């Protein structure tokens, strides 16, 4: 169980909304989001409705302004609670769409994708176990993308603007 509170103003001021589950459209609860408090669990927040646009991983803590979660603006329009996962993490990544080309299996974090696999584009993947984050730059920096168990036949299925992957991390911090 998780709980996230969105505030319209910086430093936890103004109108607020408490959320404990996925919400595909937050626009009826607040008009802007300038601070967030995550009381429990982990969440992905999105700049557009229906889990679209820039994504940000939020763990337990206080974020007094949108710069603290590396946000680009005060627009937060949807959120997804990340369920607690115990046990293994396993994913297969492919260099081509529709699970084509070279395949690699991943069960741990990868701070520099290019150094480890000698290719930098992931066009499709199959997440068998666990929750993962893709970053478009090495060392867990840049734009991030949340992947949960399922098949992603092309990079746009996880919200990617390109197939470039710089690093990959398991979500394990609760």
LINNOR-V456811 format. One record per residue. N is the residue number from 1. RES is the residue in three letters. SS is DSSP state (~ for helix, > for strand, _ for the rest). PSI is psi in whole degrees, -180 to 180 (NA if undefined). Layout:
{{N & RES & SS & PSI} {N & RES & SS & PSI}}
//
This chain:
{{1 & UNK & _ & 134} {2 & UNK & _ & 162} {3 & UNK & > & 127} {4 & UNK & > & 141} {5 & UNK & > & 124} {6 & UNK & > & 135} {7 & UNK & > & 140} {8 & UNK & > & -34} {9 & UNK & > & 163} {10 & UNK & ~ & 159} {11 & UNK & ~ & 36} {12 & UNK & ~ & 38} {13 & UNK & > & 170} {14 & UNK & > & -169} {15 & UNK & > & 146} {16 & UNK & > & 163} {17 & UNK & > & 130} {18 & UNK & > & 137} {19 & UNK & > & 139} {20 & UNK & _ & 18} {21 & UNK & _ & -177} {22 & UNK & _ & 145} {23 & UNK & > & 116} {24 & UNK & _ & -17} {25 & UNK & _ & 108} {26 & UNK & _ & 0} {27 & UNK & _ & -24} {28 & UNK & _ & -10} {29 & UNK & _ & -28} {30 & UNK & _ & 157} {31 & UNK & _ & -21} {32 & UNK & _ & 164} {33 & UNK & _ & 115} {34 & UNK & _ & -10} {35 & UNK & > & 155} {36 & UNK & > & 142} {37 & UNK & > & 122} {38 & UNK & > & 109} {39 & UNK & > & -30} {40 & UNK & > & 154} {41 & UNK & _ & -171} {42 & UNK & > & 148} {43 & UNK & > & 153} {44 & UNK & > & 133} {45 & UNK & > & 151} {46 & UNK & > & 146} {47 & UNK & > & -15} {48 & UNK & > & 160} {49 & UNK & _ & 163} {50 & UNK & _ & 35} {51 & UNK & _ & 43} {52 & UNK & > & 166} {53 & UNK & > & -167} {54 & UNK & > & 141} {55 & UNK & > & 145} {56 & UNK & > & 131} {57 & UNK & > & 126} {58 & UNK & > & 122} {59 & UNK & _ & 174} {60 & UNK & _ & 129} {61 & UNK & > & -177} {62 & UNK & > & 136} {63 & UNK & > & 92} {64 & UNK & _ & -17} {65 & UNK & _ & 164} {66 & UNK & ~ & -18} {67 & UNK & ~ & -27} {68 & UNK & ~ & -25} {69 & UNK & ~ & 15} {70 & UNK & _ & 27} {71 & UNK & _ & 152} {72 & UNK & _ & -20} {73 & UNK & _ & -179} {74 & UNK & _ & 13} {75 & UNK & _ & 113} {76 & UNK & _ & 119} {77 & UNK & _ & -10} {78 & UNK & > & 160} {79 & UNK & > & 154} {80 & UNK & > & 126} {81 & UNK & > & 135} {82 & UNK & > & 116} {83 & UNK & _ & 147} {84 & UNK & _ & 132} {85 & UNK & _ & 130} {86 & UNK & _ & 140} {87 & UNK & _ & -148} {88 & UNK & _ & 162} {89 & UNK & _ & 134} {90 & UNK & > & 133} {91 & UNK & > & 145} {92 & UNK & > & 131} {93 & UNK & > & 146} {94 & UNK & > & 146} {95 & UNK & > & -8} {96 & UNK & > & 161} {97 & UNK & ~ & 160} {98 & UNK & ~ & 34} {99 & UNK & ~ & 37} {100 & UNK & > & 167} {101 & UNK & > & -160} {102 & UNK & > & 141} {103 & UNK & > & 140} {104 & UNK & > & 143} {105 & UNK & > & 138} {106 & UNK & > & 134} {107 & UNK & _ & 3} {108 & UNK & _ & 177} {109 & UNK & _ & 155} {110 & UNK & > & 98} {111 & UNK & _ & -23} {112 & UNK & _ & 100} {113 & UNK & ~ & -44} {114 & UNK & ~ & -44} {115 & UNK & ~ & -36} {116 & UNK & ~ & -42} {117 & UNK & ~ & -11} {118 & UNK & _ & 16} {119 & UNK & _ & 154} {120 & UNK & _ & -5} {121 & UNK & > & 133} {122 & UNK & _ & 113} {123 & UNK & _ & -19} {124 & UNK & > & 160} {125 & UNK & > & 161} {126 & UNK & > & 112} {127 & UNK & > & 111} {128 & UNK & > & -40} {129 & UNK & > & 142} {130 & UNK & _ & 178} {131 & UNK & _ & 140} {132 & UNK & > & 158} {133 & UNK & > & 130} {134 & UNK & > & 140} {135 & UNK & > & 145} {136 & UNK & > & -4} {137 & UNK & > & 157} {138 & UNK & _ & 162} {139 & UNK & _ & 35} {140 & UNK & _ & 48} {141 & UNK & > & 165} {142 & UNK & > & -164} {143 & UNK & > & 143} {144 & UNK & > & 156} {145 & UNK & > & 131} {146 & UNK & > & 130} {147 & UNK & > & 125} {148 & UNK & _ & 177} {149 & UNK & _ & 131} {150 & UNK & > & 178} {151 & UNK & > & 134} {152 & UNK & > & 99} {153 & UNK & _ & -19} {154 & UNK & _ & 158} {155 & UNK & ~ & -27} {156 & UNK & ~ & -21} {157 & UNK & ~ & -27} {158 & UNK & ~ & 9} {159 & UNK & _ & 7} {160 & UNK & _ & 142} {161 & UNK & _ & -22} {162 & UNK & _ & 174} {163 & UNK & _ & -2} {164 & UNK & > & 127} {165 & UNK & _ & 125} {166 & UNK & _ & -33} {167 & UNK & > & 160} {168 & UNK & > & 136} {169 & UNK & > & 140} {170 & UNK & > & 145} {171 & UNK & _ & 111} {172 & UNK & _ & -8} {173 & UNK & _ & 105} {174 & UNK & _ & NA}}
//
